[in-house]
Amino acid sequence: MLACTRAASGMVLDASGSNGPFQSVALMHFRDVPPAEQEKLFIQKLRQCCVLFDFVSDPLSDLKWKEVKRAALSEMVEYITHNRNVITEPIYPEVVHVFAVNMFRTLPPSSNPTGAEFDPEEDEPTLEAAWPHLQLVYEFFLRFLESPDFQPNIAKKYIDQKFVMQLLELFDSEDPRERDFLKTTLHRIYGKFLGLRAYIRKQINNIFYRCIYKSFLLLRVILFGSFSVVFTRVTFCTCSIINGFALPLKEEHKIFLLKVLLPLHKVKSLSVYHPQLAYCVVQFLEKDSTLTEPTVMALLKYWPKTHSPKEVMFLNELEEILDVIEPSEFVKVMEPLFRQLAKCVSSPHFQVAERALYYWNNEYIMSLISDNAANILPIMFPALYRNSKTHWNKTIHGLIYNALKLFMEMNQKLFDDCTQQFRAEKSKEKAKWKEREEAWLKIENLAKSNPQIVKDQRRERPLMRRKSELPKDISTVTALELHRRAEEMLTHDGH
């Protein structure tokens, strides 16, 4: 059992000693004391729960008192859930202190100490050994925040910026159970404390900025696979915060999208948090459609050039954006967007080409294409027609045939015009290649007929061994001479 110092009053709890101000004893139940004594009992139970126990090096120690603490926490959860007017002013500092003592701790080392990036989908996380107590502390604190009796004006003396900063640092935990509680807790604090909202957004921005620009210190952290995980967990919370943004969006919120969220597509570890990031982006566009054009242009700017799995992620996100795009906004971005899609269709990586061609199975996207076929078909036709004959993957041939068939059904005349234009351009291209070949042939013939050409007739030379130009080493030279003398002596003896 570990000693715990109570900062508010300077008292020291030592459960193993008998002379401390509070001994580890099973306190009475709330139902067994009169209402006038319940506040005092509540404070006693809270202080009793400041005692920390060893769940790591000696998990079987103090089993009785671990159960006493667990029972006390569980009883307090029920007490504040089912009773009114029990959260009085003296309770606030005690509750915050219990949470701080139990939660603000040194986290266990990463499960990937060798430097590989932690992947929540593949790697086994490090679970928190003290979870039987921590879970109840989280539940109690959430019930405290959600109680109808909770008064933010009193609590703000204790739940301040320092508290929020320490809470954000806990997002480094690998335990998925703790991450879920942290996300909910931070969201409740964001909703209850108006004065902390700007600070919370600022600190989340700072985490994102550090992930984008990778200072030397954070680069080391990323190399050891933890920072991108922190980022992923904060992104979960950000989704909830964005969902609560009021309309019209503030300029600060728009800057957050354009300067923070969108540049995150450049980060190497995008795959770890991309689903949450894409969800955040789509939420912004649903709230303000005028952000569609800068968002799509940013995605095209950050489009991966040599990373095919990342391209597939971008295509997934782009389709989610197109599902909510307004027709008036689609017109602004359709040409650069479909130029990029034409490149994807031509990709030798079949998953990239396949994902791009799946757009033609989306009814809403097809309605947008149909309304703007005169602009889109001339962009897409060359890539579709060329790859229908040259792509190595047979599945891609079938998808391209489906896309061409849909274009033909949309506008037969436009399709025929594009076909003729493509064939005319191919003929011009062949003519240019022929002219180029003929020009090079003329240059070659002129060079051959030049009388000043001197044929280089190289004389055969006997092979010569060149001496090394490296500096001589005295010991090596001496060893070689001794070896040579030994050979001469053996040869002489042989004769």
C-alpha positions in Angstrom: 0.0 0.0 0.0 1.4 3.4 -1.0 1.3 6.6 1.0 -0.5 9.5 -0.5 0.0 13.2 0.3 -3.1 15.4 0.3 -2.0 18.8 -1.1 -5.0 20.7 0.0 -4.5 20.3 3.7 -1.0 18.9 4.1 -2.4 15.7 5.6 -0.6 12.4 4.8 -2.6 9.2 4.4 -0.7 6.1 5.3 -3.0 3.1 5.2 -0.4 0.8 6.7 0.1 2.9 9.8 -2.3 3.3 12.7 -1.4 6.8 13.8 -2.4 8.6 10.6 -5.5 10.9 10.6 -7.4 8.4 8.5 -7.1 4.6 8.9 -8.1 2.0 6.3 -11.3 0.8 7.8 -14.5 -0.1 6.1 -16.6 3.0 6.7 -20.4 2.8 7.3 -22.8 2.9 4.4 -24.6 6.1 3.6 -28.0 4.5 4.3 -26.8 3.7 7.8 -26.1 7.3 8.9 -28.5 10.2 9.4 -28.7 12.8 6.5 -26.9 15.3 8.7 -23.8 13.0 8.9 -23.8 12.0 5.2 -21.6 14.9 4.0 -19.0 14.1 6.7 -19.1 10.4 5.7 -18.8 11.4 2.0 -15.6 13.4 2.6 -14.2 10.5 4.7 -14.8 8.0 1.9 -13.3 10.4 -0.7 -10.2 10.8 1.4 -10.0 7.1 2.0 -10.0 6.6 -1.8 -6.8 8.7 -2.1 -4.9 5.6 -0.9 -3.1 4.0 -3.8 -2.3 0.2 -4.0 0.2 -1.9 -5.8 -1.3 -3.8 -8.7 1.9 -4.4 -10.6 4.8 -5.8 -8.6 2.6 -7.4 -5.9 -1.0 -7.8 -7.2 -2.0 -10.1 -4.3 -1.1 -7.7 -1.6 -3.7 -5.8 0.5 -6.6 -7.6 -1.1 -8.9 -6.7 1.8 -8.2 -3.0 1.5 -8.3 -3.0 -2.3 -11.8 -4.4 -1.9 -12.7 -1.7 0.7 -11.6 1.0 -1.7 -13.5 -0.6 -4.6 -16.6 -0.9 -2.6 -16.3 2.8 -1.4 -16.0 4.0 -5.0 -18.9 1.9 -6.1 -21.1 3.2 -3.3 -20.2 6.8 -4.0 -21.1 6.3 -7.7 -24.5 5.1 -6.6 -24.9 7.8 -4.0 -24.4 10.8 -6.3 -26.4 9.2 -9.1 -29.6 8.5 -7.1 -29.5 11.4 -4.5 -30.0 15.1 -4.9 -28.3 18.0 -3.1 -25.4 15.8 -2.0 -22.7 17.7 -4.0 -22.1 20.5 -1.6 -19.3 23.1 -1.8 -16.9 21.2 0.5 -17.2 18.2 -1.8 -15.7 19.8 -4.9 -12.0 20.0 -3.9 -12.2 16.5 -2.4 -13.6 15.0 -5.6 -11.1 16.8 -7.8 -8.3 15.7 -5.5 -9.4 12.0 -5.6 -9.4 12.1 -9.4 -6.0 13.8 -9.6 -4.3 11.4 -7.1 -5.6 8.3 -8.8 -5.3 9.4 -12.5 -2.4 11.8 -12.9 0.3 9.2 -12.8 3.3 7.9 -14.7 2.0 5.7 -17.5 3.5 2.3 -18.2 6.1 2.0 -20.9 5.1 1.6 -24.5 4.3 -1.9 -25.8 6.7 -1.2 -28.7 10.0 -0.2 -27.1 11.9 -1.2 -30.2 10.8 1.8 -32.2 8.1 0.3 -34.4 5.0 2.5 -34.7 2.1 1.3 -32.5 -0.9 0.2 -34.5 -4.1 0.0 -32.5 -5.5 -2.5 -35.1 -2.6 -4.9 -34.9 -0.6 -4.5 -31.7 -1.6 -5.6 -28.2 -1.9 -2.6 -26.0 -0.5 -2.3 -22.5 -3.5 -2.6 -20.2 -3.7 -0.7 -16.9 -3.2 -3.1 -14.0 -5.1 -0.9 -11.5 -8.2 -0.7 -13.8 -10.6 -2.1 -11.2 -10.1 1.1 -9.2 -9.4 3.5 -12.1 -12.6 2.6 -13.9 -14.7 3.4 -10.8 -12.8 6.7 -10.3 -13.6 7.7 -13.9 -17.3 6.7 -13.5 -17.6 8.6 -10.3 -16.0 11.7 -11.8 -18.3 11.6 -14.8 -21.4 11.2 -12.6 -20.1 14.1 -10.6 -19.8 16.3 -13.8 -23.2 15.1 -15.1 -25.1 15.6 -11.8 -27.9 18.2 -11.9 -26.4 19.5 -8.7 -23.0 20.2 -10.3 -22.1 23.9 -10.3 -19.3 24.9 -12.8 -18.9 28.3 -11.0 -17.7 26.4 -7.9 -15.8 23.7 -9.7 -13.8 26.1 -11.9 -11.6 26.9 -8.9 -10.3 23.3 -9.0 -10.8 22.2 -12.6 -8.5 24.7 -14.3 -6.0 24.8 -17.2 -3.4 22.8 -15.3 -6.0 20.1 -14.7 -6.9 20.0 -18.4 -3.3 19.8 -19.5 -2.7 16.8 -17.2 -5.8 15.2 -18.5 -4.6 15.6 -22.1 -1.3 14.0 -21.2 -3.2 10.8 -20.2 -4.2 10.3 -23.8 -0.9 8.6 -24.2 -2.4 5.6 -22.4 -2.5 2.5 -24.6 -5.5 1.0 -22.6 -8.5 1.4 -24.9 -10.9 1.4 -21.9 -9.1 4.5 -20.4 -9.1 6.3 -23.8 -12.9 6.0 -24.0 -13.3 7.4 -20.5 -10.8 10.2 -21.2 -12.6 11.2 -24.4 -16.0 11.4 -22.6 -14.5 13.2 -19.6 -12.8 15.9 -21.7 -15.9 16.3 -23.7 -18.0 16.9 -20.5 -15.5 19.4 -19.3 -15.6 21.2 -22.6 -19.4 21.4 -22.4 -19.6 22.5 -18.8 -16.7 25.0 -18.6 -17.1 27.8 -21.2 -14.0 29.5 -19.9 -11.9 26.4 -20.7 -13.2 25.8 -24.3 -10.7 28.1 -26.0 -7.8 26.6 -23.9 -8.8 23.0 -24.8 -9.1 23.8 -28.5 -5.7 25.6 -28.3 -4.0 22.6 -26.6 -5.5 20.2 -29.1 -4.3 22.4 -31.9 -0.8 22.3 -30.4 -0.9 18.5 -30.4 -1.9 18.6 -34.0 0.7 21.2 -35.0 3.5 19.2 -33.3 2.4 16.2 -35.2 2.5 18.1 -38.5 5.8 20.0 -38.1 7.6 17.4 -36.0 10.1 19.2 -33.8 13.2 17.3 -33.0 11.9 16.1 -29.7 8.6 14.9 -31.0 10.3 13.3 -34.0 12.0 11.1 -31.5 8.7 10.3 -29.8 7.1 9.5 -33.2 10.0 7.2 -34.0 9.2 5.3 -30.8 5.6 4.9 -31.9 3.7 6.7 -29.2 2.9 10.2 -30.4 0.7 9.2 -33.4 -1.3 7.1 -30.9 -1.8 10.1 -28.7 -2.9 12.1 -31.7 -5.4 9.4 -32.7 -7.0 9.5 -29.3 -7.3 13.3 -29.3 -8.8 13.1 -32.8 -11.6 11.0 -31.4 -12.4 13.8 -28.9 -12.1 16.5 -31.6 -14.8 14.8 -33.6 -17.3 15.3 -30.7 -16.2 19.0 -30.3 -16.6 19.8 -34.0 -20.1 18.2 -33.9 -21.1 20.8 -31.3 -19.8 23.9 -33.2 -22.6 26.4 -33.6 -23.6 27.9 -36.9 -22.4 30.0 -38.6 -18.9 28.8 -38.0 -16.5 31.2 -36.4 -13.4 32.2 -38.3 -11.3 30.4 -35.7 -13.1 27.1 -36.5 -12.5 27.6 -40.3 -8.8 28.2 -39.6 -8.7 25.0 -37.6 -9.9 23.1 -40.6 -7.7 24.7 -43.2 -4.5 25.2 -41.2 -4.6 22.2 -38.8 -6.8 19.4 -39.9 -6.1 19.4 -43.7 -2.2 19.6 -43.3 -2.5 16.4 -41.2 -2.9 14.5 -44.4 0.8 15.0 -45.0 1.8 13.1 -41.9 3.5 9.7 -42.5 1.4 7.9 -40.0 -1.9 9.0 -41.6 -3.3 5.4 -41.6 -3.4 5.4 -37.8 -6.0 8.2 -37.5 -7.4 8.7 -41.0 -11.0 7.5 -40.4 -11.4 10.0 -37.6 -9.7 12.8 -39.6 -12.0 12.2 -42.6 -15.0 12.3 -40.3 -13.9 15.6 -38.9 -13.4 17.1 -42.3 -16.9 15.9 -43.5 -18.5 17.4 -40.4 -17.1 20.8 -41.3 -18.4 20.6 -44.9 -21.8 19.6 -43.7 -21.9 22.7 -41.4 -20.5 25.1 -44.1 -20.5 24.1 -47.7 -18.4 27.1 -48.7 -15.4 25.3 -47.2 -15.7 22.5 -49.9 -13.5 24.1 -52.5 -10.5 24.9 -50.3 -10.8 21.5 -48.7 -10.8 19.6 -52.0 -8.0 21.7 -53.4 -6.0 21.0 -50.3 -6.5 17.3 -50.7 -5.4 17.5 -54.3 -2.3 19.5 -53.2 -1.4 16.8 -50.6 -2.2 13.9 -52.8 0.4 11.1 -52.4 2.7 10.6 -55.4 4.4 7.3 -54.5 2.3 5.8 -51.7 -0.5 3.7 -53.2 -2.2 2.6 -49.9 -2.3 6.3 -48.9 -3.9 7.1 -52.3 -6.7 4.6 -51.5 -7.3 6.5 -48.2 -7.5 9.8 -50.1 -10.0 8.3 -52.5 -12.1 7.0 -49.7 -12.2 10.4 -48.1 -12.9 12.2 -51.4 -16.0 10.0 -51.9 -17.2 10.8 -48.5 -16.9 14.5 -49.4 -18.7 14.0 -52.7 -21.5 12.3 -50.8 -22.3 15.6 -49.0 -21.1 18.2 -51.6 -23.6 20.7 -53.0 -24.0 20.8 -56.8 -23.0 24.5 -56.9 -19.7 23.6 -55.0 -19.1 20.5 -57.2 -18.9 22.7 -60.3 -16.0 24.7 -58.8 -13.8 21.6 -58.2 -14.9 19.1 -60.8 -12.1 19.7 -63.4 -9.0 19.4 -61.1 -10.8 16.6 -59.2 -11.4 14.5 -62.3 -8.0 15.2 -63.7 -6.7 13.5 -60.5 -9.2 10.7 -60.9 -8.0 10.1 -64.4 -4.5 9.7 -63.1 -5.8 7.2 -60.5 -7.6 5.2 -63.1 -4.3 4.9 -65.0 -2.4 3.8 -61.9 -0.6 0.5 -62.3 -1.5 -0.3 -58.7 -4.8 -2.1 -59.3 -6.3 -1.1 -55.9 -5.9 2.6 -56.7 -7.5 2.2 -60.1 -10.2 -0.1 -58.7 -11.1 2.4 -55.9 -11.3 5.3 -58.3 -13.6 3.3 -60.7 -15.9 2.5 -57.8 -17.0 6.1 -57.9 -19.2 5.1 -60.9 -21.2 2.8 -58.6 -22.2 5.8 -56.4 -25.7 7.1 -57.5 -25.2 10.7 -56.2 -21.8 11.0 -57.8 -23.2 9.7 -61.1 -26.0 12.3 -60.9 -23.3 15.1 -60.5 -21.3 13.6 -63.4 -24.4 13.4 -65.6 -25.2 17.1 -65.0 -21.7 18.0 -66.0 -20.8 15.4 -68.5 -19.7 17.9 -71.1 -16.8 18.9 -68.8 -16.0 15.6 -67.2 -16.1 13.1 -70.1 -13.4 14.8 -72.2 -11.1 14.7 -69.1 -11.9 11.0 -68.3 -12.3 9.5 -71.7 -8.6 9.2 -72.7 -7.6 7.5 -69.4 -10.6 5.1 -69.6 -10.2 4.2 -73.3 -6.4 3.7 -73.1 -6.5 1.6 -70.0 -9.4 -0.5 -71.3 -6.8 -2.0 -73.6 -3.5 -1.7 -71.8 -4.1 -2.2 -68.0 -2.7 -5.5 -66.8 -5.5 -6.3 -64.4 -8.7 -7.9 -65.9 -10.9 -6.7 -63.1 -10.0 -3.1 -64.1 -11.0 -3.8 -67.6 -14.5 -4.8 -66.4 -14.8 -1.6 -64.3 -13.6 0.6 -67.1 -16.1 -1.0 -69.5 -18.9 -0.2 -67.0 -17.8 3.4 -66.7 -17.6 3.8 -70.5 -21.0 2.2 -70.9 -22.5 4.7 -68.3 -20.9 7.6 -70.2 -22.3 6.3 -73.5 -25.8 6.1 -72.0 -25.6 9.6 -70.6 -24.8 11.3 -73.9 -24.2 9.2 -77.0 -23.3 12.1 -79.2 -20.7 13.5 -76.7 -19.3 10.0 -76.3 -18.9 9.7 -80.1 -17.3 13.1 -80.3 -14.8 12.2 -77.5 -14.0 8.9 -79.4 -13.3 10.7 -82.6 -11.2 13.4 -80.8 -9.2 10.7 -79.0 -8.5 8.9 -82.3 -7.5 12.1 -84.0 -5.1 12.9 -81.2 -3.6 9.4 -81.4 -3.1 9.9 -85.1 -1.3 13.3 -84.4 0.8 11.6 -81.8 1.8 8.9 -84.2 2.7 11.4 -86.8 4.8 13.4 -84.4 6.7 10.2 -83.4 7.3 9.4 -87.0 8.6 12.9 -87.7 10.9 12.6 -84.7 12.3 9.3 -85.8 12.9 10.6 -89.3 14.7 13.6 -87.9 17.0 11.5 -85.8 17.7 9.2 -88.7 18.7 12.2 -90.8 21.1 13.4 -88.1 22.6 9.9 -87.9 23.2 9.7 -91.6 24.8 13.1 -91.7 27.1 12.1 -88.9 28.1 9.0 -90.7 28.8 10.9 -93.9 31.0 13.4 -92.2 34.6 13.1 -93.7 36.2 14.4 -90.5 35.2 11.3 -88.6 38.4 9.5 -87.4 37.8 6.0 -86.6 39.5 5.0 -83.4 41.6 2.0 -84.1 42.9 0.9 -80.8 46.1 -1.0 -80.9 46.3 -4.2 -78.9 48.4 -3.6 -75.8 49.7 -6.3 -73.5 48.0 -6.4 -70.1 50.0 -4.4 -67.7 49.8 -4.6 -63.9 49.7 -1.1 -62.5 51.3 -0.4 -59.2 49.1 0.8 -56.4 49.1 4.5 -55.8 48.1 4.1 -52.2 50.6 5.1 -49.5 53.0 2.4 -48.5 52.7 0.7 -45.2 56.1 -0.3 -43.8 54.9 -3.4 -42.0 53.1 -4.7 -45.1 56.1 -4.2 -47.3 58.3 -6.0 -44.8 55.9 -8.9 -44.6 55.8 -9.2 -48.4 59.6 -9.2 -48.7 59.9 -12.0 -46.1 57.2 -14.0 -48.0 59.1 -13.5 -51.2 62.4 -14.7 -49.7 60.7 -17.7 -48.3 59.3 -18.6 -51.7 62.8 -18.1 -53.3 64.3 -20.4 -50.6 61.7 -23.1 -51.3 62.3 -22.9 -55.1 66.1 -23.1 -54.6 65.7 -26.2 -52.4 63.4 -27.8 -54.9 66.1 -27.5 -57.6 
